[in-house]
Amino acid sequence: MINSTLNKRRLKNFKNNKRGYYSFWIFTILFIISLFANFIANEKPLLVKYDSEYYLPILKSYPETIYGGDFDTEADYRDPFVIDLINSNGWMIMPIIPYSYNTIIRDMDSPAPSPPSIKNWLGTDDQARDVLSRLIYGFRISILFGFALTFLSMIIGVTAGAIQGYFGGKIDLFFQRFMEIWSAIPTLYVLIILASVIQPNFWWLLIILLLFSWMGYVGVVRAEFLRARNFDYVRAAKALGVSNIVIIFRHLLPNATVATITFLPFSLSASVTVLSGLDFLGFGLPPGSASLGEMVNQGRNNLQAPWLGITSFFTLGLMLGLLVFVGEAIRDALDPRKTFL
């Protein structure tokens, strides 16, 4: 009952922060939309009816011969010949944006980068790719990367901080010295060296950044455990023979959860910024990938096409601003001075 009342107060405090509350819903809606990027922006039809048969090219590849073509390779649904074949004996439904993030548009009215038009709502970049489709895909991969890095960093950081704070002594001293040495390693130099040997991708970047990002959580959790480990209920649990694992995860960890959750939105925004920065420098995702950092780089290299820089800057600013506002609302919701008044 107490926990239920406390959670209701926290939820009320979260809603009272109107800026953070509305930012949370705006961010959630944008993220959900980006999850369906393949159905919103794609060069393949959502549904094709041909010769009384229905096909889902967006989910499965079909050879051109299915539609009466000559080649046994996957059909190119932007080819006028394939379009005429399908329309002659059926129909197809294209996505709202008939271009994927890597689609090269060959029938433009002006040279690339072309300005916004009816066909390309935010224009094209210098490689004749639709900016809006790359924006949607880039937003999705940035948020997913941020979520993955933040979640895994939290697990490792909270575990390390809990062990240090609870046991203390030589274990704490060893971890502290190890973290001092490990944090002195320049992450960017490590990425530059690895980029010269291998081609970085989503998982490589996640693993490399995870090796260093978990340390941000250790200090907060360690401080909470050092403070709470001498409380009377912890001593009583030890006297009753309760195991250390149960004490850590059932009795002490909830005390550190508040500080950790408050830190999460800011950590997520930092993860997104890191990925965008690496893509901007050329040490991030493989060339051609949908990336907000690569779009910023496109804007820098094509000052004569201001829509590129404005689009990428506005998207990054909006995303990071929403996350900061959500973080402020979570901080207010978990603030004991407001919760227990």
C-alpha positions, 0 to 999 in steps of 0.5 A: 500500500505504501509503495502504491501510494508512493508510486502514485505521488511520483507519477503525479509529480511527473505529470505536473512537469508539463514540459517533461510529460509532453516531451515523453509522449512526443518522443515515444510517438516519434520512436514508435513511428521510426520503428515502422520505417520499413513500412513508411519509407521503402522502394518495395511495395507494401502489397502487390496483386498480380494475376489474382495472387497477393504478394508482400515484397516488403517482407519477402523477395520475389523474382521478376518472373513472378510478374511475367518478366525475363530475369530470375533475379529480384524484381526492381519495383522502380523499373518502368518495365516491372511497373507496367508488367504489374499494372497490366494484370494487377496493382501495387500499393507503395509506401508513403515515401517510395524510397529507402535510405539507400535508394539512388534516385535517377529521375530527378528534375535537378542535379543532386543535392536537389531542393525539397519538392513534391517527390522529395519532401526534404530534398535529396543529398549529394548522392541523390538519396531521399533525405526524409527516408534517411532521417527516419532510418537514422533516427531509429538506429540512433535511438536503438543504439542509445537504448542498447548502450545505456541498458548494457552500461547500466547493468555492468555499472550498477553491478560493479558499483554494488560490489564495490560499495557493499564489500568495500576494503580491498575489493573497492580499492582494486576496482577504483584503481582499475577504473582510474587506469581504464578511464585514462584510455582515450576511446577515440584513439581506440576507435581510430586504431580499430577502424584502420584494421576492421570496418566498424559496424553497429555491434562493434561500436556498441561493444567498444563504447560499452567497454568505457561507458559503464563507469559513469554509473559506478560512482552513483551506485557505489555511494548509495551502497556505502551509505546504506550498508551500515543501516540497521536493517542490513545488519539485522539481515546479516545477523539472520544469515541472509546471503549477500546476494539477497541483501544486495539485490533485495534490500540495497539495490532499490535505494540506488535505483532512484539515482540510476533512473534519474541518470538514464535519460541523460545517459541516453542522450549522451549515447546518441550524441557519441554515435552521431559524433563518430559518424560525423568524423567517419569512425562510426557506422559503415559508409552509406548507413542511415545516420544523423551524424552522416547527415550533419557531415553532408550539411557541412560539405554542401553549404549550397544546400541548406536543407541538409544542415537544417534538417539534421541540426533540427532533428538532433536538437529536437531529440536531445531536447526531448530527452533532457526534458524527460530527464528533468521530469523524472528527476522531479518525480523521484525527488524525495523533497517533493514525493514525501511532502 
